[in-house]
Amino acid sequence: MMTFIEEQRQRLLAKREAYMRMAMSLPSGEINMHAHGKLTTSMRFIERALARIEEGTYGTCVDCGEQIPPARLRTVPGAIRCTGCQQEREATHGDTG
């Protein structure tokens, strides 16, 4: 039986592969700059999550050090903050990063 972290790793690898296929299929040109930006951002979140899995820090909030609930990680696999810290960040910084 796979652990939660291994399941997440497999999901992230599958998403990375799907995004790579999408990126390769996009025709070049300015009309696709939005799509390219979205793919780039998504890939950055995926790579960061995979790195955190390798480091053993996946699922730990970068702000408070508490565990991020599995339900949040299933919904937002690249989450680096628990819900409370993320909401606080968005309220004080106006961003999601």
C-alpha positions as CSV (number, residue, x, y, z in Angstrom):
1,M,0.0,0.0,0.0
2,M,1.3,3.4,-1.0
3,T,1.8,6.1,1.6
4,F,0.1,9.5,1.2
5,I,3.4,11.1,0.3
6,E,4.1,8.5,-2.4
7,E,0.6,9.0,-3.8
8,Q,1.2,12.7,-4.0
9,R,4.6,12.2,-5.6
10,Q,2.9,10.0,-8.3
11,R,0.2,12.6,-8.8
12,L,2.7,15.4,-9.2
13,L,4.9,13.4,-11.6
14,A,1.8,12.6,-13.7
15,K,0.8,16.3,-13.7
16,R,4.3,17.3,-14.7
17,E,4.3,14.9,-17.6
18,A,0.9,16.2,-18.7
19,Y,2.0,19.8,-18.5
20,M,5.2,19.0,-20.5
21,R,3.1,17.3,-23.2
22,M,0.8,20.4,-23.3
23,A,3.8,22.7,-23.5
24,M,5.3,20.7,-26.4
25,S,2.0,20.9,-28.3
26,L,1.5,24.6,-28.1
27,P,2.1,26.5,-31.3
28,S,4.6,29.3,-31.0
29,G,3.5,32.9,-31.1
30,E,2.3,35.7,-29.0
31,I,-1.3,34.4,-28.8
32,N,-0.1,31.7,-26.5
33,M,1.8,33.8,-24.0
34,H,-0.9,33.5,-21.4
35,A,-1.0,29.7,-21.8
36,H,2.8,29.6,-21.6
37,G,2.9,31.7,-18.4
38,K,0.3,29.4,-16.8
39,L,2.2,26.3,-17.7
40,T,5.5,27.8,-16.4
41,T,3.8,28.8,-13.1
42,S,2.2,25.3,-12.7
43,M,5.5,23.6,-13.5
44,R,7.3,25.7,-10.9
45,F,4.8,24.7,-8.2
46,I,5.1,21.0,-9.2
47,E,8.9,21.1,-9.2
48,R,8.9,22.8,-5.8
49,A,6.5,20.2,-4.4
50,L,8.7,17.3,-5.7
51,A,11.8,18.9,-4.2
52,R,10.0,19.2,-0.8
53,I,9.1,15.5,-1.0
54,E,12.8,14.6,-1.7
55,E,13.9,16.9,1.2
56,G,11.3,15.4,3.6
57,T,9.6,18.7,4.1
58,Y,6.5,18.1,2.0
59,G,3.3,18.7,4.0
60,T,4.9,20.9,6.6
61,C,3.9,24.6,6.6
62,V,6.8,26.9,5.8
63,D,5.5,29.6,8.1
64,C,4.3,27.8,11.3
65,G,5.9,24.4,10.9
66,E,2.6,22.5,11.4
67,Q,1.4,19.7,9.2
68,I,-0.7,20.8,6.2
69,P,-3.9,18.7,6.2
70,P,-3.9,16.0,3.6
71,A,-7.2,17.3,2.3
72,R,-5.5,20.6,1.4
73,L,-2.6,18.8,-0.2
74,R,-5.0,16.7,-2.3
75,T,-6.7,19.8,-3.5
76,V,-3.5,21.9,-3.8
77,P,-0.6,19.5,-4.2
78,G,1.9,22.3,-4.3
79,A,0.7,24.0,-1.1
80,I,3.6,25.2,1.1
81,R,1.4,26.7,3.8
82,C,-1.5,25.5,6.0
83,T,-4.8,27.1,5.3
84,G,-4.5,29.6,8.2
85,C,-1.1,30.8,7.2
86,Q,-2.1,31.0,3.5
87,Q,-5.1,33.1,4.4
88,E,-3.0,35.4,6.6
89,R,-0.4,35.7,3.7
90,E,-3.1,36.6,1.2
91,A,-4.6,39.2,3.6
92,T,-1.3,40.9,4.4
93,H,0.6,40.5,1.1
94,G,-2.3,40.2,-1.4
95,D,-0.8,37.3,-3.1
96,T,-0.8,33.5,-3.1
97,G,3.0,32.9,-3.2
